[in-house]
Amino acid sequence: MSKKLMRSGMIVSAMTLISRVLGLVRDVVIANLMGAGSSADVFFFANKIPNFLRRLFAEGAFAQAFVPVLTEYQEKHTPEATRELLSKVAGTLGLMVTLVTLFGVLGSPILSALFGGGWFLAWLNDEPNGAKFELASLMLKITFPYLWFITFTALAGSILNTRGRFAVSAFTPVFLNVAIIAAALYMAPNMARPEIGLAWGVFFGGVIQFLFQIPFLLREKALVKPSWGWQHPGVVKIRTLMLPALFGVSVSQINLLFDTFIASFLMTGSISWLYYSDRLLEFPLGLFGIAIATVILPALSRKHVNAEGAGFSRTLEWGIETILLLGLPAMFGLILLAKPMLMVLFMRGAFSEADVIMASYSLMAYGSGLLSFMLVKVLAPGYYSRQDTRTPVRYGVIAMVSNMGLNLVFAIPFGYVGLAIATSMSALLNAGLLYRGLHLAGIYRVGGQTLRFFIKAVVATLMMVLVLYYLTPPLSTWLQWQLAERAMALTGLIVTGALSYILSLLLLGIRPWKMKPGV
């Protein structure tokens, strides 16, 4: 079990790495095409809303509720009963998402007014920013159907994950990035409004991801005819678990949407600066946090179903220690190298030096919360695998309300950077509450081994920080260099930082390859 879980984690991380690298290439192309101006603000806005709902209907709340129930059916029911469950889930979820998608397309002006309040008020008052509201309403009609395709893609991915086929679903996002890159290079430049070409890239990316999953479902004999099953026992269980999870697992996404709403009242570029910094945050978060959470959820679900309490605790402990091992250096690396990374990746074309400076502030603010974001991803499966969605929802409500209050507190003096600070602080609160709940329930408690591991990881990270602080050139030097020189310098710093961190770990007695998941 230990080797299988570690191998699955490595596979998901490798596939996610490919996807994230292409995601960065996509953002580089978009930054070159549109920079951080009005068009970029509107595109990121129109892309964010369906992506928020994707976390609700697709791999977020749905997966957290669906995977434990499907695992239970596969462990304790017949193959016929499992196929019936898949049929009922596909039909029920499919109808709901179809209705939501139709509303999103037809009601795009309502959504634009709801989440882009600043632009809507400008439109009502015939101010220049009112054009953003009209453009956002149009682009949402193109991007919103992405929700339909990605929901079924996530359903297929959840099925494959429970059967140990992690690579397929982890690789699938590559096609979205390829579609947007292709649209940015070949469609958008030939259009009067390039951002509309990018919106079509999102649409076609959803179609391709959906079609890619079908052959693998056929191979697993899991491709079923959808049928309505609202009262099917399995569906009742899933929707009972999913309804509270709709809110709990998507707290960070709700916070980001609230950030977008407030940012629509701020200076032009605020949404784009937050987007680019969030994208760099998502790289290590997806590569490590989400990948580890993806592989431990089915493992935790099996151990809960089979009443393996010690194995459950050890698997969760392995996830937390792995997050500490990878998240601490990634967090400080993002903060220390914020400006160089933004320069190397985005500073060309329409993305200026000023945009680098502005985006670096929000990246550092987001980066300070990276470890908290990762811990939330790993601690939440400790509840969902036990089919407990209500407890993390309570914590999610507290975190979200706190974030809204912090948004108002920090946005006044710090603008868009204050929004990133508030999001990171609410993630820390959420992670703390999730651990506290597991601790009080006796499900998982940090032991002496994990505390010693944490202290050693902190010491190794501090050694890396000292090395990077000493070797990193001043901003004026980075600005004088050409792109190739910047890229070489940044690569050298990342490699040197990683080597110093690994060497420090070894000197402190930590051997990452000896970490054992599961019991």
FISE-803282 format. One record per residue (C-alpha): residue number from 1; x, y, z negated; chain. Coordinates in pm, 1 decimal. Each point is the difference from the previous one (the first is absolute). Layout:
residues N
PT_vexdo_px_py_pz_seba
PT_NUM_X_Y_Z_A
...
//
This chain:
residues 519
PT_vexdo_px_py_pz_seba
PT_1_0.0_0.0_0.0_A
PT_2_279.6_240.6_-91.4_A
PT_3_184.7_-41.8_327.1_A
PT_4_-324.4_18.5_197.5_A
PT_5_-104.5_326.0_-167.5_A
PT_6_342.1_156.7_50.3_A
PT_7_4.5_-110.8_363.8_A
PT_8_-348.2_145.5_53.4_A
PT_9_110.1_326.9_-155.9_A
PT_10_303.2_15.7_227.1_A
PT_11_-212.2_-74.1_308.5_A
PT_12_-252.9_270.6_-83.5_A
PT_13_277.7_247.9_-76.4_A
PT_14_175.7_-78.9_328.3_A
PT_15_-317.7_40.5_204.8_A
PT_16_-91.8_311.0_-195.2_A
PT_17_347.8_140.7_64.7_A
PT_18_-55.4_-31.5_374.7_A
PT_19_-337.5_169.6_-32.6_A
PT_20_133.2_279.3_-221.0_A
PT_21_295.9_68.2_227.4_A
PT_22_-235.5_30.0_294.6_A
PT_23_-222.3_217.3_-217.1_A
PT_24_290.7_235.6_-55.0_A
PT_25_70.6_-1.5_374.7_A
PT_26_-366.2_87.9_53.3_A
PT_27_24.2_291.1_-243.4_A
PT_28_322.9_118.8_163.3_A
PT_29_-176.0_7.0_337.2_A
PT_30_-301.7_182.5_-146.3_A
PT_31_222.9_252.5_-180.1_A
PT_32_187.3_68.6_322.5_A
PT_33_-327.6_45.5_187.6_A
PT_34_-196.3_208.5_-250.1_A
PT_35_219.8_91.8_-297.4_A
PT_36_-199.5_115.4_-301.6_A
PT_37_-237.8_246.1_165.0_A
PT_38_-376.7_17.5_36.8_A
PT_39_-26.0_-289.6_248.2_A
PT_40_200.8_-227.6_-228.1_A
PT_41_-215.5_96.8_-299.8_A
PT_42_-317.3_-96.6_186.9_A
PT_43_139.0_-330.1_132.2_A
PT_44_116.0_-111.2_-343.9_A
PT_45_-337.8_103.0_-140.7_A
PT_46_-191.5_-199.5_264.0_A
PT_47_224.6_-300.9_-61.0_A
PT_48_-21.9_15.5_-378.2_A
PT_49_-376.7_-41.2_-40.4_A
PT_50_-38.7_-336.8_180.5_A
PT_51_318.9_-115.1_-171.9_A
PT_52_-153.9_85.2_-336.2_A
PT_53_-307.0_-211.0_81.7_A
PT_54_231.4_-274.9_127.2_A
PT_55_129.6_-30.8_-356.8_A
PT_56_-357.8_-48.8_-118.0_A
PT_57_-138.2_-238.6_261.2_A
PT_58_320.8_-164.9_111.9_A
PT_59_322.3_-94.0_-177.0_A
PT_60_-68.7_198.4_-317.1_A
PT_61_-307.9_-73.4_-206.0_A
PT_62_-129.8_-270.1_232.4_A
PT_63_321.2_-202.2_-4.8_A
PT_64_27.0_25.8_-377.9_A
PT_65_-350.8_-144.5_-35.0_A
PT_66_6.4_-242.7_294.0_A
PT_67_334.7_-176.4_-51.7_A
PT_68_-74.1_-136.8_-352.6_A
PT_69_-343.2_-128.7_106.9_A
PT_70_132.5_-153.7_321.5_A
PT_71_284.8_-161.1_-197.6_A
PT_72_-255.2_-149.0_-239.5_A
PT_73_-203.4_-141.2_291.3_A
PT_74_308.3_-149.7_163.4_A
PT_75_110.1_-158.3_-328.6_A
PT_76_-336.0_-127.9_-126.5_A
PT_77_-243.6_-22.4_294.3_A
PT_78_-21.8_-191.9_325.5_A
PT_79_138.9_135.0_329.6_A
PT_80_-358.5_32.9_125.4_A
PT_81_-95.6_217.6_-297.5_A
PT_82_308.3_214.0_57.6_A
PT_83_-88.3_49.8_367.5_A
PT_84_-355.4_94.6_-97.7_A
PT_85_141.1_258.5_-241.9_A
PT_86_216.2_146.1_279.0_A
PT_87_-300.9_17.9_230.9_A
PT_88_-216.1_177.0_-256.8_A
PT_89_274.6_243.2_-99.2_A
PT_90_77.8_88.4_362.2_A
PT_91_-366.3_60.7_81.9_A
PT_92_-84.8_198.2_-312.3_A
PT_93_313.3_211.8_-1.8_A
PT_94_-25.1_45.5_376.0_A
PT_95_-349.3_147.9_-9.5_A
PT_96_87.9_237.2_-283.1_A
PT_97_313.2_127.3_173.3_A
PT_98_-185.3_36.7_330.0_A
PT_99_-256.3_227.6_-165.6_A
PT_100_271.0_202.6_-172.7_A
PT_101_191.0_34.0_326.3_A
PT_102_-307.7_122.6_186.4_A
PT_103_-63.6_256.5_-270.8_A
PT_104_362.4_113.5_13.8_A
PT_105_-10.1_51.9_376.4_A
PT_106_-338.8_172.5_6.6_A
PT_107_54.0_192.8_-321.7_A
PT_108_359.2_110.6_60.9_A
PT_109_-88.6_370.1_-53.1_A
PT_110_-138.7_-87.1_-343.5_A
PT_111_317.9_-185.4_-95.0_A
PT_112_215.5_283.0_133.2_A
PT_113_-193.5_251.0_-207.9_A
PT_114_11.2_-223.1_-307.8_A
PT_115_373.8_-70.9_1.0_A
PT_116_118.9_311.4_183.1_A
PT_117_-196.3_256.6_-195.0_A
PT_118_245.2_280.5_67.1_A
PT_119_-25.1_-46.4_376.4_A
PT_120_-379.4_-24.8_-15.1_A
PT_121_-29.1_328.1_-189.6_A
PT_122_233.7_161.3_251.5_A
PT_123_-224.0_-129.9_280.9_A
PT_124_-310.0_143.8_-167.6_A
PT_125_171.7_337.1_-29.0_A
PT_126_142.7_-4.3_354.9_A
PT_127_357.6_0.3_-128.2_A
PT_128_295.1_-144.0_200.0_A
PT_129_22.0_-316.4_-212.5_A
PT_130_-355.8_-83.5_106.0_A
PT_131_142.6_-155.9_316.3_A
PT_132_152.9_-269.5_-220.2_A
PT_133_-346.7_-103.1_-117.0_A
PT_134_-129.2_-39.8_357.9_A
PT_135_307.5_-196.2_106.7_A
PT_136_-14.2_-223.0_-308.4_A
PT_137_-365.8_-85.1_70.7_A
PT_138_88.8_-103.6_355.5_A
PT_139_303.9_-205.2_-96.5_A
PT_140_-185.2_-186.9_-274.4_A
PT_141_-234.7_-137.7_265.9_A
PT_142_305.0_-162.6_161.9_A
PT_143_188.2_-117.4_-308.8_A
PT_144_-290.6_-120.0_-212.7_A
PT_145_-67.4_-327.4_193.5_A
PT_146_346.6_-106.2_-112.6_A
PT_147_-173.2_-86.3_-328.0_A
PT_148_-209.8_-272.5_167.2_A
PT_149_294.0_-174.1_165.0_A
PT_150_232.5_21.3_-299.2_A
PT_151_-264.8_-140.2_-235.8_A
PT_152_-20.2_-325.4_195.9_A
PT_153_377.4_4.4_35.1_A
PT_154_28.5_16.8_-380.1_A
PT_155_-257.6_-279.2_-40.2_A
PT_156_207.9_-222.2_227.0_A
PT_157_317.5_98.5_-182.8_A
PT_158_-148.2_-89.4_-337.8_A
PT_159_-100.2_-343.0_129.5_A
PT_160_347.7_-63.7_139.6_A
PT_161_166.9_122.1_-320.4_A
PT_162_-192.9_-247.1_-215.2_A
PT_163_135.3_-272.5_227.4_A
PT_164_356.9_118.4_-31.8_A
PT_165_16.1_167.4_344.2_A
PT_166_127.1_335.0_-125.7_A
PT_167_209.4_96.8_303.1_A
PT_168_-293.1_52.6_237.7_A
PT_169_-188.1_259.6_-203.2_A
PT_170_324.8_171.0_-105.4_A
PT_171_107.4_33.1_364.6_A
PT_172_-336.8_115.4_134.7_A
PT_173_41.6_374.2_-87.1_A
PT_174_287.2_7.2_249.4_A
PT_175_-257.7_17.0_279.1_A
PT_176_-160.7_313.8_-140.3_A
PT_177_336.3_173.4_-5.0_A
PT_178_80.0_-115.3_352.4_A
PT_179_-337.0_126.4_126.9_A
PT_180_44.0_345.1_-157.3_A
PT_181_359.6_26.8_123.4_A
PT_182_-111.5_-91.4_351.5_A
PT_183_-281.5_255.4_-16.4_A
PT_184_241.6_267.7_-126.4_A
PT_185_249.0_-67.3_278.5_A
PT_186_-224.5_-66.3_299.9_A
PT_187_-350.6_131.8_-70.1_A
PT_188_21.7_300.1_-233.1_A
PT_189_256.0_205.8_201.4_A
PT_190_-231.6_-8.4_301.9_A
PT_191_-302.5_131.3_-190.0_A
PT_192_-101.0_357.4_-78.4_A
PT_193_-41.3_-104.6_-366.1_A
PT_194_277.9_-253.8_-76.1_A
PT_195_-150.6_-83.1_-337.3_A
PT_196_-302.6_-155.0_175.1_A
PT_197_234.4_-237.7_180.7_A
PT_198_138.0_-107.8_-336.2_A
PT_199_-355.6_-61.9_-124.0_A
PT_200_-53.5_-240.3_291.0_A
PT_201_321.9_-172.6_-103.2_A
PT_202_-155.2_-67.6_-340.8_A
PT_203_-312.2_-143.3_165.8_A
PT_204_189.2_-237.5_230.4_A
PT_205_232.5_-98.2_-283.2_A
PT_206_-300.8_-128.2_-193.9_A
PT_207_-122.1_-201.3_298.6_A
PT_208_337.2_-167.6_53.3_A
PT_209_42.0_-89.6_-368.1_A
PT_210_-343.0_-163.7_-1.4_A
PT_211_67.3_-207.3_312.0_A
PT_212_344.0_-109.5_-124.4_A
PT_213_-147.3_-185.7_-299.8_A
PT_214_-245.3_-217.8_194.1_A
PT_215_241.5_-270.7_128.5_A
PT_216_135.3_-55.1_-351.7_A
PT_217_-349.8_-40.7_-141.3_A
PT_218_-69.1_-257.1_270.3_A
PT_219_313.8_-189.8_-95.7_A
PT_220_-114.2_-6.3_-364.4_A
PT_221_-353.5_-101.2_105.1_A
PT_222_-125.5_310.1_-180.5_A
PT_223_-165.3_182.1_289.7_A
PT_224_-371.2_-17.1_-81.8_A
PT_225_-322.2_144.7_134.6_A
PT_226_-107.1_292.6_-222.5_A
PT_227_-336.3_-33.2_-171.5_A
PT_228_-190.5_209.2_-252.4_A
PT_229_40.2_-125.3_-355.9_A
PT_230_-71.4_270.6_-255.4_A
PT_231_-134.9_-256.5_-249.5_A
PT_232_259.1_-271.1_66.9_A
PT_233_160.6_-89.9_-338.0_A
PT_234_351.8_71.2_125.5_A
PT_235_-102.7_330.8_155.6_A
PT_236_-183.5_99.1_-318.5_A
PT_237_315.9_-70.4_-195.9_A
PT_238_215.3_196.2_244.4_A
PT_239_-226.2_303.5_12.9_A
PT_240_-38.4_-6.9_-378.4_A
PT_241_377.5_15.9_-26.4_A
PT_242_38.9_238.1_290.7_A
PT_243_-242.0_273.1_-99.4_A
PT_244_199.5_119.8_-301.0_A
PT_245_325.9_-74.1_181.4_A
PT_246_-110.9_234.9_277.8_A
PT_247_81.1_276.0_-239.3_A
PT_248_273.4_-148.7_-213.4_A
PT_249_241.8_-116.5_268.1_A
PT_250_-42.1_316.1_206.1_A
PT_251_72.6_256.7_-269.2_A
PT_252_318.5_111.5_171.5_A
PT_253_-184.2_36.0_331.3_A
PT_254_-277.9_204.3_-158.9_A
PT_255_267.8_216.4_-155.7_A
PT_256_163.8_50.3_339.9_A
PT_257_-333.7_99.2_153.4_A
PT_258_-55.6_248.1_-279.5_A
PT_259_350.0_131.0_72.1_A
PT_260_-102.9_42.1_363.8_A
PT_261_-313.3_189.0_-100.4_A
PT_262_198.5_244.7_-213.3_A
PT_263_277.1_23.9_261.9_A
PT_264_-256.5_113.8_257.7_A
PT_265_-20.1_322.9_-202.4_A
PT_266_378.9_41.1_-8.2_A
PT_267_245.7_126.3_260.0_A
PT_268_21.6_-164.2_342.0_A
PT_269_242.0_-289.0_-16.3_A
PT_270_-94.5_-114.3_-350.4_A
PT_271_-178.4_-314.8_120.1_A
PT_272_285.2_-83.4_237.4_A
PT_273_273.1_50.7_-262.5_A
PT_274_-189.6_-224.7_-239.2_A
PT_275_-46.9_-255.7_278.3_A
PT_276_366.8_-21.0_99.3_A
PT_277_115.5_-28.2_-361.0_A
PT_278_-269.3_-260.1_-71.2_A
PT_279_114.7_-200.3_301.8_A
PT_280_353.1_-20.8_-138.5_A
PT_281_-144.9_-102.3_-335.4_A
PT_282_-204.6_-273.0_170.1_A
PT_283_313.7_-159.2_144.9_A
PT_284_139.6_-143.5_-325.4_A
PT_285_-350.4_-33.5_-145.0_A
PT_286_-108.7_-225.0_285.8_A
PT_287_332.4_-178.6_30.7_A
PT_288_19.5_-92.6_-366.7_A
PT_289_-314.8_83.3_-199.1_A
PT_290_-273.5_-107.0_239.5_A
PT_291_201.4_-298.6_128.6_A
PT_292_49.0_-138.6_-350.0_A
PT_293_-362.9_65.4_-94.4_A
PT_294_-112.5_-180.3_317.6_A
PT_295_179.5_-322.5_-82.9_A
PT_296_-70.4_-12.1_-374.2_A
PT_297_-379.6_48.6_26.9_A
PT_298_-66.9_-347.4_150.5_A
PT_299_257.5_-152.3_-238.4_A
PT_300_-158.8_164.2_-304.2_A
PT_301_-347.0_-102.4_120.7_A
PT_302_105.9_-365.4_28.3_A
PT_303_158.8_2.0_-343.7_A
PT_304_-312.2_154.4_-152.1_A
PT_305_-229.5_-253.0_170.5_A
PT_306_221.5_-285.9_-117.0_A
PT_307_34.3_145.2_-353.4_A
PT_308_378.7_37.2_16.9_A
PT_309_37.2_277.3_-255.4_A
PT_310_379.1_-13.7_-31.9_A
PT_311_44.1_-7.4_376.0_A
PT_312_-237.5_295.3_38.7_A
PT_313_199.2_209.4_-246.9_A
PT_314_335.0_-93.3_153.1_A
PT_315_-115.9_78.5_353.2_A
PT_316_-119.2_342.8_-111.1_A
PT_317_326.0_53.9_-187.4_A
PT_318_197.7_-89.3_313.1_A
PT_319_-199.7_255.9_196.2_A
PT_320_66.7_274.1_-257.1_A
PT_321_372.0_-76.6_-25.1_A
PT_322_31.8_-2.1_378.6_A
PT_323_-175.3_337.6_16.7_A
PT_324_238.2_140.0_-261.6_A
PT_325_297.5_-141.5_187.0_A
PT_326_-100.8_157.7_331.7_A
PT_327_-214.2_294.6_-104.9_A
PT_328_243.1_183.7_-226.7_A
PT_329_277.3_52.5_259.0_A
PT_330_-256.4_70.9_273.2_A
PT_331_-164.8_268.5_-213.7_A
PT_332_321.3_186.7_-78.0_A
PT_333_126.5_-49.2_353.5_A
PT_334_-307.7_173.8_140.0_A
PT_335_43.3_292.4_-236.7_A
PT_336_373.6_47.5_57.2_A
PT_337_-4.9_-49.7_377.0_A
PT_338_-332.9_168.5_79.0_A
PT_339_136.7_276.4_222.5_A
PT_340_255.1_-215.2_189.4_A
PT_341_-263.3_-264.9_75.0_A
PT_342_-250.2_254.7_127.6_A
PT_343_270.1_162.8_214.2_A
PT_344_112.7_-324.1_158.4_A
PT_345_-349.1_-131.9_62.0_A
PT_346_-204.4_305.1_92.3_A
PT_347_203.3_318.6_59.0_A
PT_348_-26.5_32.3_377.3_A
PT_349_-246.9_137.3_249.4_A
PT_350_-285.3_177.6_-178.0_A
PT_351_119.4_-106.6_-349.1_A
PT_352_219.0_282.1_-131.1_A
PT_353_254.8_49.4_-276.6_A
PT_354_-269.0_181.7_-198.9_A
PT_355_-223.8_-305.6_28.4_A
PT_356_282.0_-215.8_-139.0_A
PT_357_33.3_225.7_-303.9_A
PT_358_-373.5_14.2_-64.5_A
PT_359_-55.3_-374.7_46.9_A
PT_360_298.1_-85.1_-222.3_A
PT_361_-166.4_164.3_-300.3_A
PT_362_-310.1_-217.9_28.2_A
PT_363_215.2_-307.8_74.4_A
PT_364_193.2_48.6_-323.3_A
PT_365_-327.2_42.5_-189.1_A
PT_366_-148.3_-313.8_157.0_A
PT_367_329.4_-186.4_-45.6_A
PT_368_-9.0_55.8_-375.7_A
PT_369_-311.6_-218.2_-6.9_A
PT_370_125.3_-282.5_223.9_A
PT_371_66.0_-244.9_-282.6_A
PT_372_-346.2_70.1_-143.5_A
PT_373_-165.5_-58.1_339.8_A
PT_374_184.7_-332.0_28.6_A
PT_375_-91.3_-113.4_-350.3_A
PT_376_-367.7_71.5_66.7_A
PT_377_18.0_-225.6_306.7_A
PT_378_144.9_-286.5_-205.6_A
PT_379_-193.8_42.3_-324.4_A
PT_380_-342.9_23.4_167.0_A
PT_381_12.5_-362.0_131.7_A
PT_382_31.4_-106.5_-363.4_A
PT_383_-366.6_98.8_-28.5_A
PT_384_-132.8_-77.4_348.6_A
PT_385_145.0_-352.1_1.9_A
PT_386_-208.0_-64.5_-315.0_A
PT_387_-306.5_141.3_178.6_A
PT_388_-4.1_297.2_-235.3_A
PT_389_-62.2_316.6_197.8_A
PT_390_-176.9_203.8_-265.3_A
PT_391_299.1_61.3_-225.6_A
PT_392_229.1_154.7_264.4_A
PT_393_-295.7_209.6_117.2_A
PT_394_-23.9_164.6_-340.4_A
PT_395_366.9_82.2_18.0_A
PT_396_-39.1_117.2_356.8_A
PT_397_-275.2_242.0_-98.7_A
PT_398_218.4_144.8_-274.6_A
PT_399_294.3_36.4_238.2_A
PT_400_-209.3_157.5_274.7_A
PT_401_-167.4_252.4_-227.7_A
PT_402_339.2_84.3_-146.8_A
PT_403_141.3_46.4_349.0_A
PT_404_-278.0_241.0_94.1_A
PT_405_63.6_205.7_-309.8_A
PT_406_376.1_-6.7_57.0_A
PT_407_-55.2_101.4_363.9_A
PT_408_-171.7_317.1_-112.0_A
PT_409_265.5_67.6_-263.8_A
PT_410_305.7_-48.5_222.8_A
PT_411_-138.9_117.6_337.3_A
PT_412_-38.3_357.0_-124.7_A
PT_413_369.3_62.2_-78.6_A
PT_414_158.9_-258.6_231.9_A
PT_415_-240.9_-29.5_296.3_A
PT_416_24.7_-324.3_198.7_A
PT_417_296.3_-116.8_-213.8_A
PT_418_-227.0_14.8_-302.8_A
PT_419_-232.6_-247.1_170.9_A
PT_420_285.4_-249.5_34.1_A
PT_421_103.1_52.8_-362.8_A
PT_422_-356.0_-67.6_-116.0_A
PT_423_-24.1_-318.1_208.7_A
PT_424_323.6_-137.1_-147.6_A
PT_425_-108.0_79.7_-354.4_A
PT_426_-336.9_-169.8_45.8_A
PT_427_177.6_-310.7_139.1_A
PT_428_213.1_-13.9_-315.0_A
PT_429_-314.7_19.3_-212.2_A
PT_430_-168.3_-272.5_205.7_A
PT_431_298.0_-235.2_-29.8_A
PT_432_20.1_60.0_-374.8_A
PT_433_-368.0_-76.6_-49.2_A
PT_434_19.3_-316.7_211.5_A
PT_435_288.7_-135.0_-204.3_A
PT_436_-165.0_99.2_-328.0_A
PT_437_-312.3_-194.5_98.4_A
PT_438_197.9_-314.4_84.3_A
PT_439_196.3_34.9_-323.6_A
PT_440_-304.4_42.3_-225.1_A
PT_441_-178.0_-292.9_167.1_A
PT_442_301.8_-224.1_-57.6_A
PT_443_30.8_-68.3_373.2_A
PT_444_346.5_144.8_40.0_A
PT_445_240.6_169.2_-237.6_A
PT_446_343.6_132.6_79.5_A
PT_447_255.2_-219.3_-172.2_A
PT_448_355.4_57.7_-109.3_A
PT_449_134.7_-141.8_325.1_A
PT_450_-190.9_252.5_210.4_A
PT_451_99.0_289.3_-229.4_A
PT_452_366.7_-95.4_29.5_A
PT_453_-42.9_-33.7_373.9_A
PT_454_-157.5_346.9_17.1_A
PT_455_281.3_161.9_-198.6_A
PT_456_264.4_-158.5_221.0_A
PT_457_-186.6_107.4_317.1_A
PT_458_-18.0_357.3_-134.1_A
PT_459_374.1_3.5_-74.1_A
PT_460_78.9_-134.8_348.1_A
PT_461_-228.6_261.8_154.5_A
PT_462_171.6_280.1_-192.2_A
PT_463_335.5_-120.0_133.3_A
PT_464_-144.3_16.4_352.2_A
PT_465_-132.8_350.7_-66.7_A
PT_466_343.2_121.2_-111.8_A
PT_467_161.7_-143.8_312.2_A
PT_468_-258.4_159.3_231.9_A
PT_469_8.4_334.5_-180.9_A
PT_470_377.2_13.8_31.2_A
PT_471_14.5_-106.5_367.7_A
PT_472_-302.5_185.7_146.4_A
PT_473_109.7_310.1_199.2_A
PT_474_-175.8_335.6_-60.1_A
PT_475_-298.4_99.5_214.1_A
PT_476_206.2_248.5_200.6_A
PT_477_225.3_-282.2_119.6_A
PT_478_-294.9_-213.0_110.3_A
PT_479_-136.1_293.5_200.2_A
PT_480_330.8_44.2_181.8_A
PT_481_14.8_-363.1_112.3_A
PT_482_-153.4_-148.3_311.5_A
PT_483_-258.5_-277.5_-24.6_A
PT_484_255.0_-280.1_44.5_A
PT_485_218.8_142.0_-277.7_A
PT_486_-297.6_32.5_-232.7_A
PT_487_-113.3_-353.9_73.3_A
PT_488_345.9_-143.0_-63.5_A
PT_489_37.7_195.9_-324.0_A
PT_490_-345.4_-103.4_-124.1_A
PT_491_61.9_-364.7_87.3_A
PT_492_332.0_12.8_-180.4_A
PT_493_-161.1_146.1_-310.8_A
PT_494_-278.5_-260.6_-3.1_A
PT_495_245.1_-288.3_44.4_A
PT_496_239.0_139.8_-260.7_A
PT_497_-284.6_58.7_-244.1_A
PT_498_-132.1_-352.6_51.7_A
PT_499_343.8_-155.0_-46.0_A
PT_500_66.1_200.0_-316.8_A
PT_501_-339.1_-110.2_-136.1_A
PT_502_58.6_-367.0_82.1_A
PT_503_351.0_8.7_-144.9_A
PT_504_-132.6_158.7_-318.8_A
PT_505_-267.1_-270.0_-26.5_A
PT_506_261.6_-271.1_36.1_A
PT_507_223.2_160.2_-263.5_A
PT_508_-300.0_15.4_-233.8_A
PT_509_-70.3_-370.1_53.8_A
PT_510_-309.8_22.5_222.7_A
PT_511_-11.4_-253.8_282.7_A
PT_512_-309.4_86.6_211.5_A
PT_513_11.4_-330.3_187.7_A
PT_514_-44.4_-187.1_-328.9_A
PT_515_-330.3_167.3_-86.9_A
PT_516_-258.9_-277.6_-21.7_A
PT_517_-366.0_68.4_81.5_A
PT_518_-260.9_-231.6_-136.7_A
PT_519_32.9_-289.3_-242.3_A
//
